[in-house]
Every structure is written in structure tokens, then in C-alpha cells.
Amino acid sequence: MNNDVLYIVMPAYNEESNIEETVTSWYPVIQRHNADGQSRLLVFNDGSKDSTSRIGKTLMQKYPLFQMIDKSNSGHGPTVIFAYDYAIKSGADYIFQTDSDGQTSPDEFEAFWKMKDSYDGIFGKRTIRGDGKDRAFVEKVVCFLLKLYFNINVPDANAPFRLMKAETLKKYLYRLPPDYNLPNIMLTAYFVHYKEKTTFQVISFKPRQGGTNSINIKKIIRIGIKALKDFSQLKKGMN
């Protein structure tokens, strides 16, 4: 029997139209990989102003391995950092992160899990994106900047579909400030730069299944400008 403790973590902000379907579809995954009753499916509610929290708390009564954790609003990136820290401190062996907007498929998780003993990080690669050409272009720019700043080649730096060994994630997570906006991008950079065992696997990526994305292109550009300064600062700490 596999006793590896898995934590599936998802940030959520105003996802009342998606959260029930997301939890319902992902819950069988955590059931299959519930090591001695310790594995968990966690949604971190980032100060939603709609019914996300209420719906999640109701679902907790039906799904014992699921928990909705409320926190004050800090943005997607800081919430991802909060989730990783929570999972590490809770004793997870493996941490899988995706988003709660229904764009990723739980059917594709098993292929990642089967490779877990061979890699420290298994990252999604979105060859076809349902969220539009603008976001696909932004991702290409990000990958170009990682090549420019850190001399690494990655096909997709920010895919919200990633399985990581907690002990490896722990080595790099705490290099980032808690309010950092682009943790998955930098964590991908750390894993590749320091030659951790990584692989990128093709995943599907559907259009948002409901609700409105809280991060629009203007906000992405503002975050990107700040990211350039952050990349320079974080690069100083890399060997």
C-alpha cells in the first residue's frame, strides 16, 4: 500500500459558480490516494465576496477529506504560497496545485501520480489553451524572460497543474516573500535552475467554466512589470 500523503491545494476567489463542481470532480482523486486517512483536498478561500465559502462549508459535511479554509484577501500568488506552506506544515509528502475555476481536468492527474517516484516536480504544459491568445502570449513572454534572466528553458512556467515532492518544494518556497505574486513561475525556475528532477507533461486547459477571472490583461501587465524587478532581486540569491 502506498502511504504517501497527498495534499491537493486550490486557491479560490469568487468561485461560487464553479466550486461545487470542482470539489465534486476532484474528490475521487483524493479518495484514491488517501494515505492512512491523512490526505486532503483543500480550497483556500481568498476573502471571496460571494458564496464561495458558504458552499464550501456545506460540501465539507458531505466530503470528509475536503476542507474549505478561509483567509483574508491577498491575491492569487500569495494564496498559493499560503497553501503550499500549510500543506508542508501539515505533513504532506506530495503537494498538487491546481485552480478552482474548472479549467483543468482531474482525469489527467493519474498520469502525473504514476511518475512521482521518478521526479521532484511534474509540471503541466499547456500546448492548447482555452483561455485565449492573449494569455498564451503572456506565457511565451514569461518563458523568454526566464531564459533571459536565469538561462533556463521551460515550455510553460505557470501552469496550475503541478505535482511536487514536499521536501523539494520546501527548499525553495521560503526564498519567496509571502506576498509574492508569481510563486509558481519562480518555483519552476528554481526546480529547473538547480537541476531538480523535473518533467513537463502536456495537459488540457479549458476555458473558465463560470464566473469572471479576477486577473485581467491590464493587471497581468502591472504584475509583469513588477516581476522584472523581482526577477533581478531573486536572481541575486541564486548560485
Secondary structure, DSSP 8 states (H G I E B T S, - for coil): -----EEEEEEESS-TTTHHHHHHHHHHHHHHT-GGG--EEEEEEES-SSSHHHHHHHHHHH-TTEEEEEE----HHHHHHHHHHHHHHTT-SEEEEE-SSS-S-GGGHHHHHHTTTT-SEEEEEESS-TT-HHHHHHHHHHHHHHHHHH----S-S--SEEEEEHHHHHHHHTTS-TT-S-HHHHHHHHHHHTT--EEEEEE------SS--S--HHHHHHHHHHHHHHHHHHHHT--
